[in-house]
Amino acid sequence: MNLFLALASAMVLGAGDFVGGLAAKTARAVIVVVWSNAAGLATALVLVGLLSRSGSSWNEVFWGALAGLCGSAGAVLLYRALASGVMSLVAPTTAAAAAALPVVAGVLTGDRLSALAVIGVVCAIAAVLLVSLSGDGTGEDADRRAMLRSMALALLAGAGFGAFFVLLAHTSSETSLWPLVWARCASLSAILLFILVRRTSPALSARPARLALLSGVLDMGSSALFLVAVRDGSLAVIGLLASLYPISTVLLARMVLKERIRGIQHVGVALAVGSVVLLAWN
């Protein structure tokens, strides 16, 4: 069940990133993240009201807020990379970086992986790398500096998301969604302070505003699924599965933006499914 929740978290997150990336194509990434965080905070409060039966602890406040700051930094960097680069290349590159931190942190804190699980880990990492091979040829014609910049942003965004997964896993062992509330409070406060100092207007036109709000709802839904999954599961395995979100991003890019998917990318999707089966036997 935990593996299914982690995979569902990945698919929802990939859809949220796709929608947020669309919004960032016509608006500043930091403003998109403001609107997205506001919607995410509202969603988190609703989920807490429906599912959490107890109050919050200082442990949840501290680790949740710290995770939120890392996650918001990753979101700003990701949306900037998605707005200027090819989605089918940027998203999986981000995921490859995001997958590394939970696996390393999980193993360092005592997680033990069976031989099948190790093969599953390798398959999952190979999956995000293969899916990242763009099929529309844009990368071949783009300016080299712009491509390197988008890849650097993608890797930094992945580090932010990986840190979010690791820090969120340090919260209370009880099934509580309060850490997500504190994460959004911290990230929204930091970004609002940033745009206040920069004297940037938070206004968005109708279409990017709707996309940003939807992105926030999807992102929070993904975080809630991850938090429930990681409570009783291995951080290395759950964090890795949650990092398979580029699959839905690439598929949506294919259906909506008509980006072509090469045969090698289909191999990546097959490897991702295989990794889920292998990890389920861990």
N, C-alpha and C positions, 0 to 999 in steps of 0.2 A: 504493500500500500504506500509506503514512504517513497519508493522508487517511482510509482505512478504519479504521486503528488509533485515530486521533483521534476519529472518530465513535463507535467502540466504547467508547472511554474515556468519552465523554459519556453514552452510554446506561447504562453500568454505574454511573457516578457518580450519575445521576439516580435509579436504583433504590436505591442506598445512602442517598441523602438522604431518600428517601421512608420507608425503613425506620427511619432514625435519627429522623426527625420523628415517626413513630408512637411510638417509645420515649419521646421527650421530652414527649409528651402526658400521660404518667403518671409521669414522673420528672424530676428536675432536669437541665437541658441539660448542665451541666458534668460531672455524673456519667456521663451517657450518653457524652460525649466521652471520658472516662477509659476506660471499657470498650471503646469503639470504637477508641481509640488502641492499647490493649493487644492487641486482636485484629489490628489493622493491623500492629503491630510483629512479631507472631508470623508473620503472612503474609509480610511483607517478608523476614524471616530465611529462611523456607522458599524463597522465590523466589531470593534471593541464593545459597543453597546449591545450587539446581538450575541457575541460569542464569549466574551470574557466575564467571568463571574466574580473576580476579585480585583483589588486595587493593584497599583504598580509599586515596584520596589526601586530603591536607588540604583541597584545593579542594572535594572532595565533602562533607567533614565540615562545612566552613564554610557553603557555600551550601545544603546539604541541611538543616542545623539551622535556618538562618535561614528557609528556606521552610517548615519544619515549624511554627515559631512563628506565622508568618502564617496558615498553613492551620488550625491549631488554634483560633486566635482567630476565624477565619471560621466554623469549624464550630460553636463555642459560640453565636455570634450567629445563625447560620442555624437551628439547632435551636430556639432560643428564639423566633425569628420563626415557624417552622413550627408550633410548639406553640400559639401564640396567634393565628395568622392562617390565611388560606385558602391551602392548598398551591399551588393553581393560580395564585395571584397572587404569593406570596412567592418561590417558586423561580425563575421567569423574571426577576423584578426583580433577584434576586441575580446571575443569569447575565448580565444586561445590563451590570451593573457589572463583573463578572469578565471579560467579553469586551473591555472597553475597554482595560484595562491592557496585555495582551499585544500588541494591535494597535498601540497607541501606542509601546510599548517596541520592538517589532519594526521599525517604520518608522524610529524614531530611531536604531536601531543598524544601519541599512543595508538592511533588507528592501525589495525593490521589488515592487509589485503591478501586474499587468497590468490593462487596462481591465475584462476579464471578472472578474478577481479582486476588483476594487473593487466591481463590481456584486454579486458573491457576498458580500462583506463586508456591504454594505448590506442584502441579503436576509436574512442570518443575524441581524443586529441587529434588523431588522424582525420576524423570526420570533419571537425571544424576547419582544419587546414585545407582539406579537399574542397569543401563547400565554398571556401574563400576564393577559389580560382574563378575569376570573372569570365563570363561567357559572351560579353558584348563587345570586347575589344577596346573599350574606352581607355583602359589603363595603358595600352600600347601607344595611343596617340596623345595622351595627356602630357602636360609639362612635367618633367622629372621632379622638379622641386615641389610642385603641388602634390604629386603622388607621394613623395617621401613625407611631406607635411601631414597629409591625411593618414598615412600609416603610423606616424609618430603619435598623432592624436588618438588613433584607435588603440594603440598599445597602452598609452597612459590612461585612457578610459577603462580599459580592461583591468589595469592595476587597481583603479578606484573601485570597480565592481567586485573584484576579488577580495579586496579589503572589506567591503560591505558584507559579503558572505561570511567571512571569517569573524568579524566583530559581532555580527548579529547572532552567530552561534554561541557567543559567550554569555548571552542573556540567560535569565532564569530557566531552569529545566521544566517549569510548569508550562502548560499550554496557554500562554498569554500572548495577546497581540499588542499589548501596550508598547513594546519596544519599537513597533512600526510608527506609532503616534509620535514618540519622542524623536525618532529618526527624521520624520517629516517636519516636525517643529524646528529642529536644529538646522536642517538643510534650507527650509524656507526662510528662516530668520537670517541665515548667513547670506543667502542670495539677495534678499530684500535690502540688507545693509550694503551689499556690493553695488546694486543699481542706484541706491540712494547716494552713495559717495560719488559714483560716476554721473549722477544726475541724468539717468536714463529713464525714459518713460516706460512704464510697464504695459502700456496699451497694446492690444493686438487687434487686427481686423477680424471679421467674423470667421472666415474659414480656418486660418491658423489657430484661432482661439478654440474652436470646436475640436480641432485635431489635438491640440495640447491638452485640453481637458480629458479627452478620451484616453490619451496616452497616460495621463496620471492615474486614471481609474484602473487601466490594465496593469500598469506598473505596480500599484499597490496590491492588486489581486495576486500578481505573481509573487510579491514579497510575502504575502500571507501564506500562500501555498508552500513556499520555501521554508518559512519559519516553523510551520506545523511538521513538515517532513524532516527537518534537521533535528527536532527534539528527540526523536527515538532512532535516528539513523546515523550512519557514519558521515562526518563532515567531508571527508575526502570524496566519498561516493556521491552524496547528495549535492555537494557543491559542484562536482563535475557534471552531473546530469543537468543541473540548473543552468550550466554554461552552454548547453546545446541549443540555446535560443536562436542562433543564426538560421537554423533550418526554416523556421516559420518566417523570418525576415526575408530570406532569399525566395521562398515560395511566393510570398506576397509581392515582392519586387517583380517576380516573373508575371504574376497575374494582373497586377495593377499598372506597373511601369513598363511591362513587356520586355524586361531584361531577360536575355536568353540564358538558359541553364545548360551547360555542357554535360556530356556523358560522365566526365570525371566528377562533377558535382553530384550526380545521381549515385555514384559510388560512395560519396561522402555520406549521403542520407542513409544508404544501406548499412554502412559501418556504424552510424549512430544508432540505428535500430538494433544491430548486433550487440553493441556495447550495453544496451539496456538489458538484453537477455542474459549476457554474461554477468553483469553486475547484480542481477536479480538472484543469481545462484551463489553470491558471495556469502 
